[in-house]
């Protein structure tokens, strides 16, 4: 498994992966407004230009992706193909962005589906679940000074 920053030619594949995983695992927890908002966000060039994107590759195939913004302080997107979930791909992606971050904390607005995954990685809730533009999320943070769980 290779984890590395994505080049421009790979970003569409990573976003396709994010969309497919979102539809299968997360969309059932959202209203149509939330699904539409997520779709808009991953097709918004202005939003995408703010992100640093990394991919997990099994050979030449992308099987996971993570994107950060705010100089690595916030996870904006984090998806692993269903066939590769539970195999450490997400942890490897997360470890990569931790190594790249110059911040003491990393934040995320976790979907309902991913809350237990983020807890497993060592994140703690910073507030209760919220809804913005149809997207349900729980604000969370990870303290980099404590190290990976």
N, CA, C and O atoms as a GROMACS GRO file, in nm:
protein
  596
    1UNK      N    1   0.085  -0.118   0.000
    1UNK     CA    2   0.000   0.000   0.000
    1UNK      C    3   0.089   0.124   0.000
    1UNK      O    4   0.175   0.141   0.087
    2UNK      N    5   0.067   0.208  -0.098
    2UNK     CA    6   0.143   0.333  -0.109
    2UNK      C    7   0.049   0.449  -0.076
    2UNK      O    8  -0.062   0.457  -0.129
    3UNK      N    9   0.095   0.539   0.012
    3UNK     CA   10   0.021   0.659   0.046
    3UNK      C   11   0.103   0.778  -0.004
    3UNK      O   12   0.221   0.790   0.029
    4UNK      N   13   0.040   0.864  -0.083
    4UNK     CA   14   0.113   0.981  -0.134
    4UNK      C   15   0.017   1.091  -0.176
    4UNK      O   16  -0.103   1.069  -0.194
    5UNK      N   17   0.074   1.210  -0.190
    5UNK     CA   18  -0.003   1.324  -0.238
    5UNK      C   19  -0.047   1.295  -0.381
    5UNK      O   20   0.029   1.239  -0.460
    6UNK      N   21  -0.170   1.333  -0.414
    6UNK     CA   22  -0.224   1.308  -0.546
    6UNK      C   23  -0.176   1.414  -0.645
    6UNK      O   24  -0.162   1.531  -0.611
    7UNK      N   25  -0.151   1.370  -0.767
    7UNK     CA   26  -0.123   1.467  -0.872
    7UNK      C   27  -0.255   1.504  -0.939
    7UNK      O   28  -0.356   1.436  -0.917
    8UNK      N   29  -0.255   1.608  -1.019
    8UNK     CA   30  -0.380   1.660  -1.078
    8UNK      C   31  -0.454   1.555  -1.160
    8UNK      O   32  -0.577   1.558  -1.165
    9UNK      N   33  -0.383   1.464  -1.223
    9UNK     CA   34  -0.448   1.360  -1.305
    9UNK      C   35  -0.524   1.257  -1.220
    9UNK      O   36  -0.608   1.184  -1.273
   10UNK      N   37  -0.495   1.251  -1.091
   10UNK     CA   38  -0.555   1.149  -1.003
   10UNK      C   39  -0.672   1.203  -0.922
   10UNK      O   40  -0.745   1.125  -0.860
   11UNK      N   41  -0.692   1.333  -0.921
   11UNK     CA   42  -0.793   1.392  -0.834
   11UNK      C   43  -0.934   1.347  -0.873
   11UNK      O   44  -1.016   1.320  -0.785
   12UNK      N   45  -0.965   1.339  -1.001
   12UNK     CA   46  -1.099   1.295  -1.042
   12UNK      C   47  -1.128   1.154  -0.991
   12UNK      O   48  -1.238   1.128  -0.942
   13UNK      N   49  -1.032   1.064  -1.000
   13UNK     CA   50  -1.052   0.927  -0.949
   13UNK      C   51  -1.077   0.928  -0.799
   13UNK      O   52  -1.160   0.852  -0.749
   14UNK      N   53  -1.004   1.013  -0.727
   14UNK     CA   54  -1.022   1.022  -0.582
   14UNK      C   55  -1.161   1.075  -0.547
   14UNK      O   56  -1.225   1.026  -0.454
   15UNK      N   57  -1.206   1.175  -0.620
   15UNK     CA   58  -1.339   1.231  -0.595
   15UNK      C   59  -1.450   1.135  -0.636
   15UNK      O   60  -1.555   1.131  -0.573
   16UNK      N   61  -1.427   1.057  -0.741
   16UNK     CA   62  -1.523   0.952  -0.778
   16UNK      C   63  -1.533   0.848  -0.667
   16UNK      O   64  -1.642   0.804  -0.633
   17UNK      N   65  -1.419   0.811  -0.610
   17UNK     CA   66  -1.418   0.717  -0.497
   17UNK      C   67  -1.496   0.776  -0.380
   17UNK      O   68  -1.579   0.708  -0.319
   18UNK      N   69  -1.470   0.904  -0.348
   18UNK     CA   70  -1.539   0.970  -0.238
   18UNK      C   71  -1.691   0.967  -0.262
   18UNK      O   72  -1.767   0.936  -0.170
   19UNK      N   73  -1.734   1.000  -0.382
   19UNK     CA   74  -1.876   1.004  -0.414
   19UNK      C   75  -1.939   0.865  -0.400
   19UNK      O   76  -2.046   0.852  -0.340
   20UNK      N   77  -1.874   0.763  -0.454
   20UNK     CA   78  -1.928   0.627  -0.447
   20UNK      C   79  -1.937   0.576  -0.304
   20UNK      O   80  -2.036   0.513  -0.267
   21UNK      N   81  -1.835   0.601  -0.224
   21UNK     CA   82  -1.837   0.558  -0.084
   21UNK      C   83  -1.943   0.638  -0.008
   21UNK      O   84  -2.016   0.582   0.074
   22UNK      N   85  -1.950   0.768  -0.034
   22UNK     CA   86  -2.052   0.851   0.029
   22UNK      C   87  -2.192   0.796   0.000
   22UNK      O   88  -2.273   0.780   0.092
   23UNK      N   89  -2.220   0.766  -0.127
   23UNK     CA   90  -2.353   0.716  -0.163
   23UNK      C   91  -2.387   0.586  -0.091
   23UNK      O   92  -2.500   0.566  -0.047
   24UNK      N   93  -2.288   0.497  -0.079
   24UNK     CA   94  -2.314   0.366  -0.019
   24UNK      C   95  -2.326   0.371   0.133
   24UNK      O   96  -2.416   0.309   0.190
   25UNK      N   97  -2.237   0.445   0.198
   25UNK     CA   98  -2.228   0.438   0.344
   25UNK      C   99  -2.284   0.559   0.418
   25UNK      O  100  -2.324   0.547   0.534
   26UNK      N  101  -2.287   0.675   0.354
   26UNK     CA  102  -2.324   0.796   0.427
   26UNK      C  103  -2.456   0.857   0.383
   26UNK      O  104  -2.532   0.907   0.466
   27UNK      N  105  -2.484   0.854   0.254
   27UNK     CA  106  -2.606   0.917   0.203
   27UNK      C  107  -2.733   0.869   0.274
   27UNK      O  108  -2.825   0.948   0.291
   28UNK      N  109  -2.741   0.741   0.315
   28UNK     CA  110  -2.864   0.698   0.385
   28UNK      C  111  -2.893   0.777   0.513
   28UNK      O  112  -3.007   0.780   0.559
   29UNK      N  113  -2.791   0.842   0.571
   29UNK     CA  114  -2.810   0.922   0.693
   29UNK      C  115  -2.848   1.067   0.663
   29UNK      O  116  -2.872   1.144   0.756
   30UNK      N  117  -2.855   1.104   0.535
   30UNK     CA  118  -2.876   1.244   0.497
   30UNK      C  119  -3.007   1.264   0.422
   30UNK      O  120  -3.062   1.172   0.361
   31UNK      N  121  -3.056   1.387   0.429
   31UNK     CA  122  -3.170   1.427   0.346
   31UNK      C  123  -3.118   1.447   0.203
   31UNK      O  124  -2.997   1.447   0.180
   32UNK      N  125  -3.209   1.463   0.109
   32UNK     CA  126  -3.168   1.490  -0.029
   32UNK      C  127  -3.087   1.619  -0.037
   32UNK      O  128  -2.994   1.630  -0.116
   33UNK      N  129  -3.123   1.719   0.046
   33UNK     CA  130  -3.046   1.844   0.050
   33UNK      C  131  -2.901   1.818   0.088
   33UNK      O  132  -2.810   1.878   0.032
   34UNK      N  133  -2.879   1.729   0.185
   34UNK     CA  134  -2.743   1.696   0.228
   34UNK      C  135  -2.665   1.625   0.120
   34UNK      O  136  -2.547   1.654   0.098
   35UNK      N  137  -2.730   1.531   0.052
   35UNK     CA  138  -2.665   1.459  -0.058
   35UNK      C  139  -2.628   1.557  -0.169
   35UNK      O  140  -2.517   1.551  -0.224
   36UNK      N  141  -2.720   1.647  -0.203
   36UNK     CA  142  -2.694   1.746  -0.307
   36UNK      C  143  -2.580   1.840  -0.266
   36UNK      O  144  -2.495   1.875  -0.349
   37UNK      N  145  -2.578   1.880  -0.140
   37UNK     CA  146  -2.471   1.969  -0.092
   37UNK      C  147  -2.335   1.902  -0.100
   37UNK      O  148  -2.238   1.964  -0.141
   38UNK      N  149  -2.328   1.776  -0.060
   38UNK     CA  150  -2.201   1.704  -0.070
   38UNK      C  151  -2.156   1.696  -0.216
   38UNK      O  152  -2.039   1.720  -0.247
   39UNK      N  153  -2.247   1.662  -0.304
   39UNK     CA  154  -2.215   1.652  -0.447
   39UNK      C  155  -2.165   1.786  -0.501
   39UNK      O  156  -2.068   1.791  -0.577
   40UNK      N  157  -2.230   1.895  -0.461
   40UNK     CA  158  -2.186   2.028  -0.504
   40UNK      C  159  -2.043   2.055  -0.456
   40UNK      O  160  -1.960   2.105  -0.531
   41UNK      N  161  -2.016   2.022  -0.331
   41UNK     CA  162  -1.885   2.054  -0.272
   41UNK      C  163  -1.771   1.983  -0.345
   41UNK      O  164  -1.665   2.042  -0.366
   42UNK      N  165  -1.791   1.857  -0.382
   42UNK     CA  166  -1.682   1.784  -0.447
   42UNK      C  167  -1.668   1.818  -0.595
   42UNK      O  168  -1.580   1.766  -0.663
   43UNK      N  169  -1.756   1.906  -0.645
   43UNK     CA  170  -1.746   1.953  -0.783
   43UNK      C  171  -1.723   2.104  -0.790
   43UNK      O  172  -1.734   2.164  -0.897
   44UNK      N  173  -1.691   2.165  -0.677
   44UNK     CA  174  -1.668   2.310  -0.669
   44UNK      C  175  -1.518   2.338  -0.679
   44UNK      O  176  -1.445   2.314  -0.584
   45UNK      N  177  -1.472   2.389  -0.795
   45UNK     CA  178  -1.329   2.412  -0.813
   45UNK      C  179  -1.267   2.503  -0.707
   45UNK      O  180  -1.154   2.482  -0.666
   46UNK      N  181  -1.342   2.603  -0.664
   46UNK     CA  182  -1.290   2.695  -0.562
   46UNK      C  183  -1.265   2.621  -0.430
   46UNK      O  184  -1.162   2.641  -0.366
   47UNK      N  185  -1.358   2.537  -0.391
   47UNK     CA  186  -1.343   2.456  -0.269
   47UNK      C  187  -1.227   2.357  -0.286
   47UNK      O  188  -1.142   2.345  -0.198
   48UNK      N  189  -1.224   2.288  -0.397
   48UNK     CA  190  -1.120   2.186  -0.420
   48UNK      C  191  -0.980   2.247  -0.422
   48UNK      O  192  -0.883   2.182  -0.383
   49UNK      N  193  -0.968   2.371  -0.469
   49UNK     CA  194  -0.837   2.436  -0.471
   49UNK      C  195  -0.781   2.464  -0.333
   49UNK      O  196  -0.661   2.487  -0.318
   50UNK      N  197  -0.866   2.461  -0.230
   50UNK     CA  198  -0.821   2.483  -0.092
   50UNK      C  199  -0.764   2.356  -0.029
   50UNK      O  200  -0.708   2.361   0.080
   51UNK      N  201  -0.780   2.243  -0.097
   51UNK     CA  202  -0.749   2.114  -0.036
   51UNK      C  203  -0.613   2.059  -0.077
   51UNK      O  204  -0.564   2.081  -0.188
   52UNK      N  205  -0.552   1.985   0.017
   52UNK     CA  206  -0.437   1.900  -0.010
   52UNK      C  207  -0.492   1.757  -0.011
   52UNK      O  208  -0.549   1.712   0.089
   53UNK      N  209  -0.476   1.686  -0.122
   53UNK     CA  210  -0.534   1.552  -0.135
   53UNK      C  211  -0.427   1.445  -0.138
   53UNK      O  212  -0.325   1.458  -0.206
   54UNK      N  213  -0.452   1.339  -0.064
   54UNK     CA  214  -0.362   1.223  -0.057
   54UNK      C  215  -0.442   1.099  -0.093
   54UNK      O  216  -0.562   1.091  -0.067
   55UNK      N  217  -0.375   1.003  -0.152
   55UNK     CA  218  -0.441   0.880  -0.190
   55UNK      C  219  -0.369   0.758  -0.137
   55UNK      O  220  -0.248   0.762  -0.114
   56UNK      N  221  -0.444   0.650  -0.118
   56UNK     CA  222  -0.389   0.519  -0.084
   56UNK      C  223  -0.404   0.434  -0.208
   56UNK      O  224  -0.514   0.422  -0.263
   57UNK      N  225  -0.295   0.375  -0.252
   57UNK     CA  226  -0.294   0.299  -0.376
   57UNK      C  227  -0.260   0.153  -0.350
   57UNK      O  228  -0.165   0.120  -0.280
   58UNK      N  229  -0.342   0.066  -0.408
   58UNK     CA  230  -0.315  -0.077  -0.412
   58UNK      C  231  -0.274  -0.103  -0.557
   58UNK      O  232  -0.359  -0.118  -0.645
   59UNK      N  233  -0.144  -0.108  -0.581
   59UNK     CA  234  -0.095  -0.109  -0.718
   59UNK      C  235  -0.121   0.027  -0.779
   59UNK      O  236  -0.079   0.129  -0.724
   60UNK      N  237  -0.192   0.030  -0.891
   60UNK     CA  238  -0.225   0.158  -0.956
   60UNK      C  239  -0.365   0.207  -0.919
   60UNK      O  240  -0.405   0.316  -0.958
   61UNK      N  241  -0.439   0.126  -0.844
   61UNK     CA  242  -0.578   0.159  -0.812
   61UNK      C  243  -0.586   0.237  -0.680
   61UNK      O  244  -0.529   0.197  -0.579
   62UNK      N  245  -0.658   0.350  -0.685
   62UNK     CA  246  -0.681   0.427  -0.564
   62UNK      C  247  -0.790   0.360  -0.482
   62UNK      O  248  -0.900   0.336  -0.532
   63UNK      N  249  -0.760   0.330  -0.355
   63UNK     CA  250  -0.855   0.260  -0.269
   63UNK      C  251  -0.896   0.344  -0.148
   63UNK      O  252  -0.983   0.304  -0.070
   64UNK      N  253  -0.832   0.459  -0.133
   64UNK     CA  254  -0.867   0.549  -0.023
   64UNK      C  255  -0.815   0.688  -0.052
   64UNK      O  256  -0.720   0.706  -0.128
   65UNK      N  257  -0.881   0.787   0.010
   65UNK     CA  258  -0.836   0.925  -0.008
   65UNK      C  259  -0.866   1.006   0.116
   65UNK      O  260  -0.963   0.980   0.188
   66UNK      N  261  -0.781   1.106   0.139
   66UNK     CA  262  -0.804   1.201   0.248
   66UNK      C  263  -0.763   1.337   0.196
   66UNK      O  264  -0.665   1.351   0.123
   67UNK      N  265  -0.839   1.438   0.235
   67UNK     CA  266  -0.810   1.575   0.193
   67UNK      C  267  -0.815   1.665   0.316
   67UNK      O  268  -0.904   1.655   0.399
   68UNK      N  269  -0.717   1.754   0.324
   68UNK     CA  270  -0.714   1.850   0.434
   68UNK      C  271  -0.718   1.991   0.378
   68UNK      O  272  -0.688   2.016   0.262
   69UNK      N  273  -0.757   2.082   0.466
   69UNK     CA  274  -0.751   2.225   0.434
   69UNK      C  275  -0.693   2.297   0.555
   69UNK      O  276  -0.666   2.236   0.658
   70UNK      N  277  -0.675   2.427   0.541
   70UNK     CA  278  -0.620   2.509   0.649
   70UNK      C  279  -0.483   2.457   0.693
   70UNK      O  280  -0.458   2.439   0.812
   71UNK      N  281  -0.396   2.433   0.597
   71UNK     CA  282  -0.259   2.387   0.623
   71UNK      C  283  -0.255   2.257   0.703
   71UNK      O  284  -0.172   2.240   0.792
   72UNK      N  285  -0.346   2.167   0.672
   72UNK     CA  286  -0.348   2.037   0.738
   72UNK      C  287  -0.416   2.035   0.873
   72UNK      O  288  -0.408   1.935   0.944
   73UNK      N  289  -0.484   2.143   0.909
   73UNK     CA  290  -0.549   2.151   1.041
   73UNK      C  291  -0.689   2.091   1.042
   73UNK      O  292  -0.744   2.065   1.150
   74UNK      N  293  -0.748   2.069   0.925
   74UNK     CA  294  -0.886   2.021   0.918
   74UNK      C  295  -0.901   1.915   0.809
   74UNK      O  296  -0.857   1.936   0.695
   75UNK      N  297  -0.961   1.802   0.843
   75UNK     CA  298  -0.992   1.698   0.745
   75UNK      C  299  -1.122   1.736   0.677
   75UNK      O  300  -1.226   1.750   0.741
   76UNK      N  301  -1.115   1.753   0.545
   76UNK     CA  302  -1.232   1.793   0.467
   76UNK      C  303  -1.302   1.673   0.404
   76UNK      O  304  -1.424   1.671   0.394
   77UNK      N  305  -1.225   1.573   0.362
   77UNK     CA  306  -1.278   1.452   0.299
   77UNK      C  307  -1.193   1.334   0.345
   77UNK      O  308  -1.072   1.347   0.360
   78UNK      N  309  -1.257   1.219   0.369
   78UNK     CA  310  -1.183   1.101   0.413
   78UNK      C  311  -1.268   0.979   0.378
   78UNK      O  312  -1.371   0.954   0.440
   79UNK      N  313  -1.224   0.903   0.277
   79UNK     CA  314  -1.303   0.790   0.228
   79UNK      C  315  -1.213   0.673   0.193
   79UNK      O  316  -1.105   0.690   0.137
   80UNK      N  317  -1.260   0.553   0.226
   80UNK     CA  318  -1.191   0.429   0.190
   80UNK      C  319  -1.293   0.340   0.121
   80UNK      O  320  -1.406   0.324   0.168
   81UNK      N  321  -1.252   0.282   0.008
   81UNK     CA  322  -1.337   0.190  -0.066
   81UNK      C  323  -1.386   0.080   0.028
   81UNK      O  324  -1.311   0.030   0.112
   82UNK      N  325  -1.516   0.044   0.014
   82UNK     CA  326  -1.577  -0.053   0.103
   82UNK      C  327  -1.500  -0.184   0.113
   82UNK      O  328  -1.494  -0.242   0.222
   83UNK      N  329  -1.443  -0.232   0.004
   83UNK     CA  330  -1.368  -0.358   0.005
   83UNK      C  331  -1.238  -0.348   0.084
   83UNK      O  332  -1.180  -0.451   0.121
   84UNK      N  333  -1.192  -0.227   0.110
   84UNK     CA  334  -1.065  -0.207   0.180
   84UNK      C  335  -1.084  -0.150   0.321
   84UNK      O  336  -0.986  -0.124   0.390
   85UNK      N  337  -1.209  -0.131   0.362
   85UNK     CA  338  -1.233  -0.080   0.498
   85UNK      C  339  -1.196  -0.187   0.600
   85UNK      O  340  -1.213  -0.307   0.575
   86UNK      N  341  -1.146  -0.144   0.714
   86UNK     CA  342  -1.107  -0.237   0.821
   86UNK      C  343  -0.973  -0.303   0.799
   86UNK      O  344  -0.939  -0.398   0.870
   87UNK      N  345  -0.896  -0.255   0.701
   87UNK     CA  346  -0.766  -0.315   0.670
   87UNK      C  347  -0.649  -0.220   0.698
   87UNK      O  348  -0.536  -0.247   0.656
   88UNK      N  349  -0.675  -0.110   0.768
   88UNK     CA  350  -0.567  -0.017   0.803
   88UNK      C  351  -0.540   0.091   0.700
   88UNK      O  352  -0.449   0.173   0.719
   89UNK      N  353  -0.616   0.094   0.592
   89UNK     CA  354  -0.595   0.196   0.488
   89UNK      C  355  -0.622   0.335   0.544
   89UNK      O  356  -0.542   0.427   0.525
   90UNK      N  357  -0.734   0.350   0.615
   90UNK     CA  358  -0.767   0.480   0.674
   90UNK      C  359  -0.663   0.526   0.774
   90UNK      O  360  -0.627   0.643   0.776
   91UNK      N  361  -0.616   0.435   0.857
   91UNK     CA  362  -0.513   0.472   0.956
   91UNK      C  363  -0.386   0.519   0.884
   91UNK      O  364  -0.324   0.616   0.927
   92UNK      N  365  -0.348   0.452   0.776
   92UNK     CA  366  -0.228   0.495   0.702
   92UNK      C  367  -0.247   0.633   0.641
   92UNK      O  368  -0.156   0.715   0.645
   93UNK      N  369  -0.364   0.659   0.586
   93UNK     CA  370  -0.392   0.792   0.532
   93UNK      C  371  -0.387   0.896   0.643
   93UNK      O  372  -0.328   1.003   0.626
   94UNK      N  373  -0.449   0.866   0.756
   94UNK     CA  374  -0.451   0.959   0.869
   94UNK      C  375  -0.310   0.984   0.921
   94UNK      O  376  -0.274   1.098   0.951
   95UNK      N  377  -0.229   0.880   0.932
   95UNK     CA  378  -0.090   0.894   0.976
   95UNK      C  379  -0.014   0.988   0.883
   95UNK      O  380   0.067   1.068   0.929
   96UNK      N  381  -0.040   0.977   0.753
   96UNK     CA  382   0.026   1.063   0.655
   96UNK      C  383  -0.005   1.210   0.679
   96UNK      O  384   0.085   1.294   0.678
   97UNK      N  385  -0.133   1.242   0.702
   97UNK     CA  386  -0.166   1.383   0.720
   97UNK      C  387  -0.118   1.434   0.855
   97UNK      O  388  -0.087   1.552   0.869
   98UNK      N  389  -0.112   1.347   0.955
   98UNK     CA  390  -0.056   1.388   1.084
   98UNK      C  391   0.091   1.426   1.067
   98UNK      O  392   0.137   1.525   1.125
   99UNK      N  393   0.164   1.349   0.989
   99UNK     CA  394   0.306   1.376   0.965
   99UNK      C  395   0.324   1.507   0.889
   99UNK      O  396   0.427   1.574   0.905
  100UNK      N  397   0.228   1.545   0.807
  100UNK     CA  398   0.237   1.668   0.727
  100UNK      C  399   0.189   1.792   0.802
  100UNK      O  400   0.220   1.904   0.761
  101UNK      N  401   0.115   1.774   0.910
  101UNK     CA  402   0.053   1.887   0.979
  101UNK      C  403   0.152   1.956   1.071
  101UNK      O  404   0.233   1.892   1.138
  102UNK      N  405   0.144   2.089   1.073
  102UNK     CA  406   0.227   2.166   1.166
  102UNK      C  407   0.143   2.215   1.284
  102UNK      O  408   0.191   2.293   1.367
  103UNK      N  409   0.021   2.170   1.292
  103UNK     CA  410  -0.072   2.212   1.397
  103UNK      C  411  -0.062   2.119   1.518
  103UNK      O  412  -0.010   2.009   1.508
  104UNK      N  413  -0.113   2.165   1.630
  104UNK     CA  414  -0.121   2.081   1.750
  104UNK      C  415  -0.246   1.995   1.749
  104UNK      O  416  -0.253   1.892   1.816
  105UNK      N  417  -0.346   2.038   1.672
  105UNK     CA  418  -0.474   1.966   1.666
  105UNK      C  419  -0.520   1.956   1.522
  105UNK      O  420  -0.491   2.042   1.439
  106UNK      N  421  -0.593   1.850   1.494
  106UNK     CA  422  -0.659   1.832   1.365
  106UNK      C  423  -0.808   1.821   1.394
  106UNK      O  424  -0.850   1.746   1.482
  107UNK      N  425  -0.888   1.897   1.321
  107UNK     CA  426  -1.032   1.895   1.340
  107UNK      C  427  -1.100   1.824   1.224
  107UNK      O  428  -1.042   1.808   1.116
  108UNK      N  429  -1.223   1.782   1.246
  108UNK     CA  430  -1.306   1.722   1.142
  108UNK      C  431  -1.451   1.743   1.182
  108UNK      O  432  -1.485   1.750   1.300
  109UNK      N  433  -1.537   1.752   1.082
  109UNK     CA  434  -1.681   1.749   1.103
  109UNK      C  435  -1.726   1.613   1.052
  109UNK      O  436  -1.748   1.594   0.933
  110UNK      N  437  -1.740   1.519   1.144
  110UNK     CA  438  -1.764   1.379   1.109
  110UNK      C  439  -1.909   1.351   1.074
  110UNK      O  440  -2.002   1.397   1.141
  111UNK      N  441  -1.928   1.275   0.967
  111UNK     CA  442  -2.060   1.224   0.934
  111UNK      C  443  -2.103   1.125   1.042
  111UNK      O  444  -2.018   1.072   1.113
  112UNK      N  445  -2.234   1.100   1.054
  112UNK     CA  446  -2.278   1.001   1.154
  112UNK      C  447  -2.211   0.865   1.133
  112UNK      O  448  -2.173   0.800   1.231
  113UNK      N  449  -2.195   0.821   1.009
  113UNK     CA  450  -2.134   0.692   0.980
  113UNK      C  451  -1.990   0.684   1.033
  113UNK      O  452  -1.948   0.579   1.081
  114UNK      N  453  -1.915   0.794   1.024
  114UNK     CA  454  -1.772   0.791   1.057
  114UNK      C  455  -1.740   0.822   1.202
  114UNK      O  456  -1.624   0.810   1.242
  115UNK      N  457  -1.837   0.862   1.284
  115UNK     CA  458  -1.807   0.897   1.423
  115UNK      C  459  -1.730   0.785   1.495
  115UNK      O  460  -1.628   0.814   1.557
  116UNK      N  461  -1.775   0.658   1.488
  116UNK     CA  462  -1.698   0.553   1.558
  116UNK      C  463  -1.557   0.534   1.499
  116UNK      O  464  -1.464   0.498   1.572
  117UNK      N  465  -1.542   0.558   1.371
  117UNK     CA  466  -1.411   0.545   1.307
  117UNK      C  467  -1.317   0.652   1.362
  117UNK      O  468  -1.203   0.623   1.398
  118UNK      N  469  -1.365   0.776   1.369
  118UNK     CA  470  -1.281   0.883   1.424
  118UNK      C  471  -1.252   0.860   1.572
  118UNK      O  472  -1.140   0.887   1.616
  119UNK      N  473  -1.348   0.810   1.648
  119UNK     CA  474  -1.321   0.777   1.788
  119UNK      C  475  -1.210   0.673   1.796
  119UNK      O  476  -1.121   0.683   1.881
  120UNK      N  477  -1.214   0.574   1.709
  120UNK     CA  478  -1.112   0.469   1.707
  120UNK      C  479  -0.973   0.528   1.677
  120UNK      O  480  -0.873   0.480   1.729
  121UNK      N  481  -0.969   0.632   1.594
  121UNK     CA  482  -0.841   0.698   1.562
  121UNK      C  483  -0.793   0.788   1.676
  121UNK      O  484  -0.678   0.831   1.675
  122UNK      N  485  -0.880   0.816   1.773
  122UNK     CA  486  -0.840   0.898   1.888
  122UNK      C  487  -0.901   1.037   1.891
  122UNK      O  488  -0.860   1.120   1.973
  123UNK      N  489  -0.998   1.065   1.804
  123UNK     CA  490  -1.066   1.194   1.805
  123UNK      C  491  -1.165   1.200   1.920
  123UNK      O  492  -1.217   1.097   1.965
  124UNK      N  493  -1.191   1.321   1.968
  124UNK     CA  494  -1.294   1.343   2.070
  124UNK      C  495  -1.394   1.445   2.016
  124UNK      O  496  -1.359   1.535   1.941
  125UNK      N  497  -1.519   1.428   2.057
  125UNK     CA  498  -1.625   1.522   2.016
  125UNK      C  499  -1.599   1.656   2.083
  125UNK      O  500  -1.559   1.662   2.199
  126UNK      N  501  -1.621   1.764   2.009
  126UNK     CA  502  -1.609   1.898   2.067
  126UNK      C  503  -1.745   1.965   2.078
  126UNK      O  504  -1.757   2.073   2.136
  127UNK      N  505  -1.849   1.902   2.022
  127UNK     CA  506  -1.984   1.956   2.029
  127UNK      C  507  -2.080   1.842   1.992
  127UNK      O  508  -2.038   1.733   1.956
  128UNK      N  509  -2.209   1.870   2.002
  128UNK     CA  510  -2.310   1.772   1.964
  128UNK      C  511  -2.331   1.776   1.813
  128UNK      O  512  -2.282   1.867   1.745
  129UNK      N  513  -2.405   1.677   1.761
  129UNK     CA  514  -2.432   1.672   1.617
  129UNK      C  515  -2.504   1.798   1.572
  129UNK      O  516  -2.591   1.850   1.642
  130UNK      N  517  -2.466   1.844   1.453
  130UNK     CA  518  -2.525   1.963   1.394
  130UNK      C  519  -2.566   1.932   1.250
  130UNK      O  520  -2.527   1.830   1.194
  131UNK      N  521  -2.645   2.022   1.192
  131UNK     CA  522  -2.684   2.009   1.050
  131UNK      C  523  -2.664   2.144   0.984
  131UNK      O  524  -2.715   2.246   1.031
  132UNK      N  525  -2.589   2.144   0.874
  132UNK     CA  526  -2.569   2.264   0.793
  132UNK      C  527  -2.593   2.227   0.647
  132UNK      O  528  -2.530   2.134   0.595
  133UNK      N  529  -2.682   2.298   0.581
  133UNK     CA  530  -2.715   2.271   0.441
  133UNK      C  531  -2.750   2.124   0.417
  133UNK      O  532  -2.717   2.067   0.313
  134UNK      N  533  -2.817   2.063   0.514
  134UNK     CA  534  -2.859   1.924   0.501
  134UNK      C  535  -2.752   1.823   0.540
  134UNK      O  536  -2.781   1.703   0.544
  135UNK      N  537  -2.630   1.868   0.569
  135UNK     CA  538  -2.522   1.776   0.608
  135UNK      C  539  -2.519   1.761   0.760
  135UNK      O  540  -2.504   1.860   0.833
  136UNK      N  541  -2.532   1.639   0.806
  136UNK     CA  542  -2.524   1.609   0.950
  136UNK      C  543  -2.379   1.582   0.986
  136UNK      O  544  -2.308   1.512   0.914
  137UNK      N  545  -2.334   1.639   1.098
  137UNK     CA  546  -2.194   1.619   1.138
  137UNK      C  547  -2.175   1.644   1.287
  137UNK      O  548  -2.250   1.720   1.350
  138UNK      N  549  -2.074   1.580   1.340
  138UNK     CA  550  -2.031   1.602   1.478
  138UNK      C  551  -1.892   1.663   1.473
  138UNK      O  552  -1.800   1.601   1.420
  139UNK      N  553  -1.874   1.784   1.526
  139UNK     CA  554  -1.741   1.844   1.531
  139UNK      C  555  -1.650   1.764   1.626
  139UNK      O  556  -1.691   1.729   1.737
  140UNK      N  557  -1.529   1.737   1.581
  140UNK     CA  558  -1.435   1.656   1.659
  140UNK      C  559  -1.294   1.713   1.642
  140UNK      O  560  -1.267   1.791   1.551
  141UNK      N  561  -1.205   1.672   1.734
  141UNK     CA  562  -1.065   1.711   1.720
  141UNK      C  563  -0.974   1.599   1.768
  141UNK      O  564  -1.012   1.513   1.848
  142UNK      N  565  -0.853   1.604   1.716
  142UNK     CA  566  -0.748   1.508   1.751
  142UNK      C  567  -0.629   1.588   1.798
  142UNK      O  568  -0.584   1.681   1.730
  143UNK      N  569  -0.576   1.553   1.913
  143UNK     CA  570  -0.461   1.622   1.970
  143UNK      C  571  -0.333   1.553   1.921
  143UNK      O  572  -0.302   1.443   1.964
  144UNK      N  573  -0.260   1.619   1.832
  144UNK     CA  574  -0.138   1.561   1.776
  144UNK      C  575  -0.029   1.543   1.880
  144UNK      O  576   0.057   1.456   1.865
  145UNK      N  577  -0.031   1.623   1.984
  145UNK     CA  578   0.073   1.612   2.087
  145UNK      C  579   0.063   1.480   2.164
  145UNK      O  580   0.162   1.434   2.220
  146UNK      N  581  -0.056   1.420   2.166
  146UNK     CA  582  -0.073   1.290   2.234
  146UNK      C  583  -0.023   1.175   2.148
  146UNK      O  584   0.003   1.066   2.199
  147UNK      N  585  -0.011   1.198   2.017
  147UNK     CA  586   0.034   1.092   1.927
  147UNK      C  587  -0.079   1.003   1.881
  147UNK      O  588  -0.190   1.011   1.932
  148UNK      N  589  -0.049   0.919   1.784
  148UNK     CA  590  -0.150   0.828   1.731
  148UNK      C  591  -0.186   0.722   1.832
  148UNK      O  592  -0.100   0.670   1.904
  149UNK      N  593  -0.315   0.690   1.838
  149UNK     CA  594  -0.363   0.586   1.930
  149UNK      C  595  -0.317   0.450   1.887
  149UNK      O  596  -0.348   0.351   1.953
   0.00000   0.00000   0.00000
